[in-house]
């Protein structure tokens, strides 16, 4: 259950329903909901959901995915019984690290002092808009370009299904048609699918990240939680594509200004190639996420993967079939982006 928020439905002794969004974690057998320190009008023990559970333990719990691409609609509905796990109990002890690993905000909240709502499932109902036998996103090649551009967005959590090589290569085929300075195609792609290389990459970047955050005086516990989350993100992505800048074929100028402009053109071209790849992946039913970490430690990434000299890692593209459709950030309207139109 990788969703960031669920909906908990409870009812009082008179069967009057009550619905509230909640943060949660799952052990696989149980769902845990913290009584946390987010602003509330009453003490945690007096929350309506708590009073309802004490009066009537039967609950429903809903996880849903909405997208403007309706081939991605899905939900999971859990029916079960709920109880309060007090500090020191087996469920409470199991719940706290799961909740803190999932939500960095809980690292500084004293959630261990309050009971934890524990749901034991009695039935689970799943629905998704694609056929039951198809765990993938569905081909979107029939969508208009506008629908592809609007539909594509960053996804961070993926199903474990391996991605066929021909699909990955199809996205890179689209990338190679991007505009490039003098037609030089000053970029190359590294594709990772094996756990050993992913782990080597993750460990190397995490060590550099910790060093940078310690220089900045960051909180150590929060740093470690973010490092663990990044490790899980990398290891649980079926395919990682690392777009690299490759400057060997660029024109050479005797003056610094024109040479820097040449490199800037190559970087802009790399961005165009990545966008081609992302849109192609989305049209094929795949989901992607763009991670910028290699841009801050290109030498570390190149060394960890033993890349050939001249390859400069600029990004880390996650690729697979999304298991969670995250909320989208608002985009500025067109009239704010156009600053001059004569």
Secondary structure by P-SEA (a helix, b strand, c coil): ccccbbbbbbbccccbbbbbbbbbcccccbbbbbbccccccccccccaaaaaaaacccbbbbbbccccccccccbbbbbbbbbbbccccaaaaacaaaaaaacccccccccccbbbbbbbbcbbbbbbccccccccccccccccaaaaaaabbbbcccccbbbbaaaaaaaaaaaaacccccccccbbbbbbccaaaaaaaaaaaaaaaaaaaaaacccaaaaaaaaaaaaaaaaaccbbbbbbbbcccccccccaaaaaaaaaaaaaaaaaaaaaaaaaaaaacbbbbbbccccccaaaaaaaacccccccccbbbbbccccccccccccccccccccccc
